[in-house]
Each structure stands twice: as C-alpha cells, then as structure tokens.
Amino acid sequence: MLGLKLPTDPRWVNIVEKNIDEILTDHAYCEQKAASTAISLIVSFPEYTELVEEMVALSREEMGHFKMVHDLILKKGNTLGRDRKDEYVVELLKFFPKGGSRTTQLVHRLLYAALIEARSCERFRLLSEELDDKKLADFYHKLMISEAGHYTMFLKFARKYGELDEVNQKWDNLLEYEAKIMKDLGKKESIHG
C-alpha cells in the first residue's frame, strides 16, 4: 500500500529496543515537526481552503501525538532530550529542485510530506509487530493507522493540485530516490534514520 521501494531492515527494532529513551525523544520531535509542517503549509498556501482546513486538523492531531509521546517520556521518569538533525529528511529534501511555480512548490512539499508519513507508518508497523513491550507495541499500532491516513491525505492533495501524470511520475522518482537514501540508514535510534 505504501509503495516504499526498500523496506526497513527488521533488525532496526533491536537498535530501538536498546535505546527506547532516545527513540522516544526523536519520535516526539518528529510529531512536533509534522505539526510545524502543517502550519507552514497554511502560512505558505492560504488560498487552498480545503488544504488549510485539513492542515488545521492535522496540526492539532500531531501536537496531540507529541503530548502522548512526551507523556510516555515523563512516565519513564525522563525529560525530553534535545532535538537532533533528521538525516533522512535532510537528504530527502535535496531531491526536488528549488523554485518553480507556486503549484510546483506545493506539490513538492506535499509529496515530501506524504513520503515522510509513509516511512513513519512503515516504521511504526514494524515497532507494533516486533517490540517486546506490548504496551509500546499497541501504542505504535494506533499511531501507524494515523500515519497511513496522513500519507494518503498528502498524496491525494498533491494529485488534486498538480497534473496527475506528472505528479505520479514525480512520486515514483521520489520513491526510487528515497530507497537509495534508506540503504545507508536504519542503523540508529531514530524514527527515520
């Protein structure tokens, strides 16, 4: 369903289990960045009323997820650690050239967002199936369903606002590029890295 060209190596879960505190901090910041992305889309493209409405709802949902992860961190007796650069996103954002029409910029941002949500969904599925901590596995199962909805929403908007064949070609090319990035990732205690 997600269309990802390279699945995450299941051994990534072993890294996560040895570094739960680190992964929770990274995950919390991923949720905060997702909310920021939604707000940024509102600010950048206010004339797209349907998009604005969905991004308002998404920003609330993502901050709700941030709170859920932050609550888990506190429950474990920890505090939120410092944010780190997301190597995956940094590399991903190099794919499309800068500039172009407003519509092109919007489509590119929507495709990036769709892919980030798709990869998060895939990672959360792996955590939901493989973590020994069943409460945490259930937590990630619920979030996996949410991420799948976000992925399809972003892709739907890209196809709505862009020319369909061109958007589909860009999506396929982005998926191929993302697979190359993923060959070097999956060895750290981060959601995407």
C-alpha positions in Angstrom: 0.0 0.0 0.0 2.7 2.5 0.9 4.7 2.0 -2.3 8.1 2.1 -0.5 10.8 0.6 -2.6 13.1 -0.6 0.2 11.6 -1.9 3.5 13.3 -1.2 6.8 15.6 -4.0 7.9 13.7 -5.7 10.8 17.0 -5.6 12.9 16.3 -1.8 13.3 13.9 -2.8 16.1 16.8 -4.3 18.0 18.5 -0.9 17.9 15.3 0.8 19.1 14.7 -1.7 22.0 18.2 -0.9 23.3 17.6 2.8 23.0 14.0 3.4 23.9 14.6 6.7 25.6 16.4 8.0 22.5 13.8 6.8 20.1 11.0 8.4 22.2 12.8 11.8 22.2 13.3 11.5 18.4 9.7 10.5 17.9 8.4 13.4 20.0 10.3 15.9 17.8 9.0 14.1 14.6 5.5 14.8 15.8 6.3 18.4 16.6 7.9 18.8 13.1 4.8 17.3 11.5 2.6 19.9 13.3 5.0 22.6 12.1 4.8 21.4 8.5 1.0 21.6 8.6 1.2 25.1 10.0 3.8 26.1 7.4 1.6 24.8 4.6 -1.3 27.0 5.9 1.0 30.1 6.0 2.5 29.4 2.6 -0.7 28.4 0.7 -3.6 30.1 2.5 -5.7 30.3 -0.8 -6.1 26.5 -0.8 -9.1 26.4 1.6 -9.5 22.6 1.7 -5.8 22.1 2.4 -5.9 24.8 5.1 -8.9 23.1 6.8 -7.1 19.7 6.8 -3.8 21.2 8.0 -5.5 22.8 11.0 -6.9 19.4 12.0 -3.5 17.8 11.3 -1.5 20.3 13.4 -3.8 19.6 16.3 -3.6 15.8 15.8 0.2 15.9 15.5 0.6 18.0 18.7 -1.7 15.5 20.4 0.7 12.8 19.4 3.6 14.9 20.6 1.8 15.1 24.0 1.3 11.3 24.0 4.9 10.6 23.4 6.0 13.3 25.9 3.8 11.8 28.5 5.5 8.4 27.9 8.8 10.0 28.4 7.7 11.6 31.7 6.1 8.3 32.8 9.5 6.7 32.4 11.0 9.3 34.7 12.8 11.1 32.0 12.7 14.6 30.4 12.5 15.4 26.7 16.0 15.4 25.3 17.4 17.8 22.7 16.3 17.7 19.1 18.8 16.3 16.6 19.1 16.8 12.8 17.0 14.3 10.9 19.5 12.9 8.3 16.7 11.2 6.4 14.7 14.4 6.0 17.8 16.5 5.2 18.7 14.1 2.4 15.1 13.7 1.1 14.6 17.5 0.7 17.5 17.6 -1.8 15.5 15.7 -4.4 13.3 18.3 -6.0 15.0 21.5 -7.4 14.2 24.7 -5.5 11.9 27.3 -7.1 9.3 26.8 -9.8 5.7 27.9 -9.7 3.7 28.1 -6.5 1.8 25.0 -7.6 5.0 23.1 -8.3 6.4 24.1 -4.8 3.1 23.0 -3.2 3.1 19.6 -5.0 6.8 19.0 -4.0 6.1 19.8 -0.3 3.0 17.6 -0.3 5.0 14.7 -1.9 7.8 15.1 0.7 5.2 15.1 3.5 3.5 12.0 2.0 6.7 10.1 1.9 7.8 11.0 5.4 4.4 9.9 6.7 4.6 6.7 4.7 8.1 5.8 6.1 6.9 6.7 9.6 3.9 4.4 9.1 6.1 1.6 7.9 8.4 2.0 10.9 5.5 2.2 13.3 4.1 -1.1 11.8 7.5 -2.7 12.5 7.5 -1.5 16.1 3.9 -2.6 16.6 4.8 -6.1 15.4 8.3 -6.6 16.9 8.6 -4.7 20.2 8.7 -6.9 23.3 7.0 -4.2 25.3 3.4 -4.9 24.3 2.0 -1.6 25.6 4.5 0.3 23.5 3.7 -2.0 20.6 0.0 -1.2 20.9 0.8 2.5 21.1 2.7 2.3 17.8 0.0 0.2 16.2 -2.5 3.1 16.8 -0.1 5.7 15.5 0.6 3.5 12.4 -3.0 3.8 11.4 -2.9 7.5 11.9 0.2 7.9 9.8 -1.3 5.9 7.0 -4.2 8.4 6.9 -1.8 11.3 6.7 0.2 9.7 3.9 -2.9 9.2 1.8 -4.2 12.7 2.5 -0.9 14.4 1.4 -0.7 12.2 -1.7 -4.4 13.0 -2.5 -3.8 16.7 -2.3 -0.6 16.5 -4.5 -2.7 14.7 -7.1 -5.5 17.2 -6.8 -3.4 20.3 -7.1 -0.9 19.1 -9.7 -1.2 17.5 -13.1 -2.0 13.8 -12.3 0.5 12.1 -14.7 3.3 14.5 -13.7 2.6 14.1 -10.0 2.6 10.3 -10.3 5.9 10.4 -12.2 7.4 12.7 -9.6 6.1 10.3 -6.8 7.7 7.3 -8.5 11.0 9.1 -8.9 10.9 10.3 -5.3 10.3 6.7 -4.1 13.3 5.5 -6.0 15.5 8.3 -4.6 14.2 7.5 -1.0 15.2 3.8 -1.4 18.8 4.9 -2.2 18.8 7.1 1.0 17.4 4.2 3.1 20.3 1.9 2.1 22.6 4.0 4.4 20.0 4.4 7.2 18.3 2.2 9.7 21.3 1.8 11.9 20.5 4.5 14.5 18.0 5.0 17.3 15.8 7.4 15.3 12.4 7.1 13.6 13.7 7.7 10.1 17.5 7.3 10.4 
